[in-house]
Amino acid sequence: MNTEGWLADTRTSYDTVAASYADQVRNLLDETPYERAVLALFADLVRANGGGPVADVGCGPGRITAYLCDLGVDTFGIDLSPAMIESARREHPRLRFEIGSMTDLDLSDASMAGLVAWYSLIHIPDDEIGSVLAHFRRVLRPGGPLLLSFHVGDETQLKTQGYGGHPMKVHVHRRRPDQVAAWLNEAGFAVEAQMTLSSAESRLGGILFARRHSDPQ
């Protein structure tokens, strides 16, 4: 499928389930202490590198954006789905949310102090990952931390029904941490830590911390 095709399917699917999705994940961080610790560590890394704006790419209804803001990080959210952005603005009216795509990230070069993609790479096909990570590297300042989370596994599944029983048409790609780390290295990032965990967030989730190299590797 071409880029426009799967992007359109993803946008439409999340527009359809936006309200139900927000209801189901709103308080999920209360049940996931390890994810809270991961986000707190990321906030510390941003501050240690001088602070500045952080993009939550694929922010959905904005719960991770809001949590990082509560930790004192200057975070804003970007999502492909207009309905998700509407939900985020409604639930977190003091925060900034924008419609956008990680496949064509509309941010200035080296403008971000950090970047988070929290379970938002899961719909990106393998052959598009390199392009997405190139955008992440471009917009990050040298040394800026990147936090990725994703479902761990080897299979790709077509999700046809989602949150609240609404119809969806999205492919969910599960990946091995070593593969994601290799993609990051190829894209000019230094991987600093990787781990897996099980929680309400994912039956097996992968977490990767990386930094943008100062120069292409």
FIKEKE-218331 format. One record per residue (C-alpha): residue in one letter; x negated, y, z. Coordinates in Angstrom, 3 decimals, m for minus. Each point is the difference from the previous one (the first is absolute). Last residue first. Layout:
<"a",<X,Y,Z>>
...
//
This chain:
<"q",<m27.295,8.050,11.594>>
<"p",<1.476,3.387,m0.803>>
<"d",<m1.275,2.705,2.355>>
<"s",<1.087,1.229,3.425>>
<"h",<1.653,m3.337,0.682>>
<"r",<3.634,0.152,1.075>>
<"r",<0.598,m1.817,3.221>>
<"a",<1.735,m3.292,0.754>>
<"f",<2.254,m1.549,2.633>>
<"l",<1.938,m3.089,m1.041>>
<"i",<3.009,m1.617,1.677>>
<"g",<1.647,m3.179,m1.271>>
<"g",<3.376,m1.167,1.251>>
<"l",<1.241,m3.494,0.691>>
<"r",<3.662,m0.446,0.939>>
<"s",<0.269,3.722,m0.604>>
<"e",<1.086,3.085,1.935>>
<"a",<1.697,m1.908,2.838>>
<"s",<m3.436,m1.382,0.759>>
<"s",<m2.818,m2.132,m1.342>>
<"l",<m3.496,1.338,m0.436>>
<"t",<m2.897,m0.042,m2.450>>
<"m",<m3.207,1.962,0.159>>
<"q",<m2.403,2.064,m2.067>>
<"a",<m2.575,2.563,0.998>>
<"e",<m2.472,2.444,m1.565>>
<"v",<0.628,m0.398,m3.719>>
<"a",<m2.130,2.508,m1.920>>
<"f",<1.993,1.472,m2.855>>
<"g",<m1.047,0.705,m3.580>>
<"a",<2.732,m1.750,m1.999>>
<"e",<m1.944,m3.276,m0.358>>
<"n",<m0.396,m0.159,3.784>>
<"l",<3.737,0.553,0.448>>
<"w",<0.867,m2.748,m2.492>>
<"a",<m2.329,m2.379,1.861>>
<"a",<1.650,0.878,3.313>>
<"v",<3.429,m0.715,m1.515>>
<"q",<m1.235,m3.406,m1.157>>
<"d",<m1.579,m0.774,3.387>>
<"p",<3.247,0.989,1.750>>
<"r",<1.987,m2.571,m2.009>>
<"r",<3.081,1.253,m1.792>>
<"r",<3.779,m0.266,0.031>>
<"h",<1.712,1.760,m2.918>>
<"v",<3.707,0.830,0.321>>
<"h",<1.630,0.491,m3.407>>
<"v",<2.948,2.350,0.053>>
<"k",<3.542,m0.208,m1.319>>
<"m",<2.422,0.821,2.793>>
<"p",<3.680,m0.594,0.682>>
<"h",<1.363,1.044,3.404>>
<"g",<0.399,m2.569,2.782>>
<"g",<m0.596,2.560,2.756>>
<"y",<m3.705,0.038,m0.741>>
<"g",<m0.831,m1.919,m3.102>>
<"q",<1.178,m2.278,m2.752>>
<"t",<m1.844,m0.779,m3.209>>
<"k",<m3.553,m0.245,1.312>>
<"l",<m2.221,m1.602,m2.643>>
<"q",<m2.827,m1.839,1.733>>
<"t",<m3.762,0.098,m0.465>>
<"e",<m2.090,m2.601,1.775>>
<"d",<m3.465,m0.106,1.523>>
<"g",<0.502,1.166,3.570>>
<"v",<m0.333,2.954,2.344>>
<"h",<2.571,2.805,0.024>>
<"f",<m1.559,3.449,m0.131>>
<"s",<m1.558,2.755,2.082>>
<"l",<m2.497,2.590,m1.219>>
<"l",<m1.751,2.741,1.959>>
<"l",<m2.402,2.344,m1.799>>
<"p",<m2.492,2.136,1.887>>
<"g",<m1.654,3.107,m1.492>>
<"g",<m3.777,m0.263,m0.321>>
<"p",<m0.005,2.100,m3.143>>
<"r",<3.346,1.788,m0.138>>
<"l",<2.867,m2.058,m1.332>>
<"v",<1.952,1.019,m3.123>>
<"r",<m2.222,m1.798,m2.491>>
<"r",<m0.394,m3.134,2.104>>
<"f",<3.751,m0.504,0.288>>
<"h",<0.432,0.660,m3.722>>
<"a",<m2.662,m2.604,m0.782>>
<"l",<1.793,m2.370,2.374>>
<"v",<3.167,0.359,m2.086>>
<"s",<m1.868,m0.607,m3.270>>
<"g",<m1.703,m3.110,1.382>>
<"i",<3.291,m1.358,1.342>>
<"e",<1.825,0.243,m3.340>>
<"d",<m1.109,m3.375,m1.421>>
<"d",<0.919,m1.744,3.238>>
<"p",<3.586,1.249,m0.135>>
<"i",<1.051,2.618,2.599>>
<"h",<3.059,m1.091,2.024>>
<"i",<m1.911,m0.859,3.201>>
<"l",<m2.125,3.135,m0.092>>
<"s",<2.484,1.740,2.332>>
<"y",<m0.433,m2.117,3.117>>
<"w",<m1.480,3.060,1.727>>
<"a",<m2.090,1.950,m2.517>>
<"v",<m1.778,2.556,2.182>>
<"l",<m2.384,2.757,m1.089>>
<"g",<m2.492,2.199,1.801>>
<"a",<m1.570,3.452,m0.041>>
<"m",<1.682,0.701,m3.337>>
<"s",<m0.975,2.711,m2.502>>
<"a",<m2.926,m1.726,m1.712>>
<"d",<1.624,0.510,m3.418>>
<"s",<3.396,1.667,0.107>>
<"l",<3.166,m2.021,0.516>>
<"d",<2.603,m1.154,m2.541>>
<"l",<m0.673,m3.730,0.280>>
<"d",<0.776,m1.700,m3.296>>
<"t",<0.321,m3.711,0.816>>
<"m",<0.536,0.898,3.667>>
<"s",<3.297,1.534,m1.067>>
<"g",<1.726,3.160,1.184>>
<"i",<2.981,1.492,1.785>>
<"e",<m1.132,2.199,2.886>>
<"f",<0.423,m0.003,3.775>>
<"r",<m1.077,2.643,2.506>>
<"l",<0.971,m0.249,3.666>>
<"r",<2.317,2.115,2.137>>
<"p",<3.138,m1.705,m1.298>>
<"h",<m1.045,m3.509,1.053>>
<"e",<3.102,m2.177,m0.378>>
<"r",<1.600,2.064,m2.762>>
<"r",<m3.261,0.645,m1.809>>
<"a",<m0.852,m3.695,0.131>>
<"s",<3.434,m1.024,m1.256>>
<"e",<m0.175,2.446,m2.900>>
<"i",<m3.493,m1.300,m0.805>>
<"m",<1.321,m3.561,m0.005>>
<"a",<2.819,1.048,m2.326>>
<"p",<m2.503,1.650,m2.359>>
<"s",<m1.957,m3.274,m0.209>>
<"l",<m3.646,0.172,m1.096>>
<"d",<m1.214,1.094,3.423>>
<"i",<m2.419,2.553,1.443>>
<"g",<m0.268,0.881,3.692>>
<"f",<m1.823,2.675,1.979>>
<"t",<m2.490,m0.332,2.866>>
<"d",<m1.898,2.611,2.026>>
<"v",<m1.051,m2.488,2.702>>
<"g",<0.833,0.729,3.640>>
<"l",<1.104,m3.468,1.063>>
<"d",<3.629,1.089,m0.377>>
<"c",<m0.872,0.892,m3.594>>
<"l",<m1.283,m3.544,m0.470>>
<"y",<3.316,m1.361,1.262>>
<"a",<1.979,2.327,m2.250>>
<"t",<m1.836,m1.053,m3.143>>
<"i",<0.348,m3.652,1.029>>
<"r",<3.787,0.431,0.410>>
<"g",<0.448,1.994,m3.190>>
<"p",<3.050,m1.532,m1.656>>
<"g",<m2.193,m1.625,m2.680>>
<"c",<m3.575,1.277,0.333>>
<"g",<m1.420,m1.486,m3.180>>
<"v",<m3.149,2.066,0.415>>
<"d",<m0.437,1.448,3.493>>
<"a",<m2.316,2.892,m0.861>>
<"v",<m2.298,1.510,2.634>>
<"p",<m0.883,3.682,0.302>>
<"g",<m2.999,1.092,2.072>>
<"g",<m2.213,m1.423,2.727>>
<"g",<m3.775,0.291,0.331>>
<"n",<m1.105,m3.606,m0.567>>
<"a",<0.526,m0.881,3.669>>
<"r",<3.576,1.275,m0.252>>
<"v",<0.794,m2.265,m2.941>>
<"l",<m1.657,m2.970,1.735>>
<"d",<2.024,0.596,3.178>>
<"a",<3.251,0.079,m1.994>>
<"f",<m0.988,m3.291,m1.654>>
<"l",<m0.603,m1.529,3.412>>
<"a",<3.437,1.160,1.176>>
<"l",<1.558,m1.521,m3.145>>
<"v",<m1.657,m3.365,0.672>>
<"a",<1.067,0.102,3.667>>
<"r",<3.601,0.669,m0.996>>
<"e",<m0.225,m2.908,m2.453>>
<"y",<m1.212,m2.245,2.826>>
<"p",<2.833,1.117,2.251>>
<"t",<2.693,m0.991,m2.532>>
<"e",<3.480,m0.069,1.564>>
<"d",<0.330,3.750,0.635>>
<"l",<m1.497,0.466,m3.468>>
<"l",<3.170,m1.554,m1.424>>
<"n",<2.261,2.771,1.259>>
<"r",<1.153,1.420,m3.344>>
<"v",<m0.685,m3.142,m2.033>>
<"q",<3.516,m1.420,m0.389>>
<"d",<1.943,3.260,m0.095>>
<"a",<m2.387,1.566,m2.514>>
<"y",<0.307,m3.055,m2.249>>
<"s",<3.791,0.132,0.106>>
<"a",<0.025,3.663,m1.039>>
<"a",<m2.632,m0.403,m2.733>>
<"v",<1.317,m3.256,m1.521>>
<"t",<1.178,1.310,m3.379>>
<"d",<m2.659,2.702,m0.359>>
<"y",<m2.516,m2.691,0.859>>
<"s",<1.141,m2.210,m2.866>>
<"t",<0.258,2.880,m2.474>>
<"r",<m3.559,1.163,0.704>>
<"t",<m1.426,m3.522,m0.169>>
<"d",<1.808,m0.790,m3.264>>
<"a",<m1.167,3.291,m1.515>>
<"l",<m3.574,m0.689,1.082>>
<"w",<0.205,m3.526,m1.430>>
<"g",<1.059,1.309,m3.404>>
<"e",<m2.105,3.150,m0.148>>
<"t",<m3.152,m1.984,0.615>>
<"n",<0.631,m2.508,m2.762>>
<"m",<1.281,m3.484,0.773>>
//
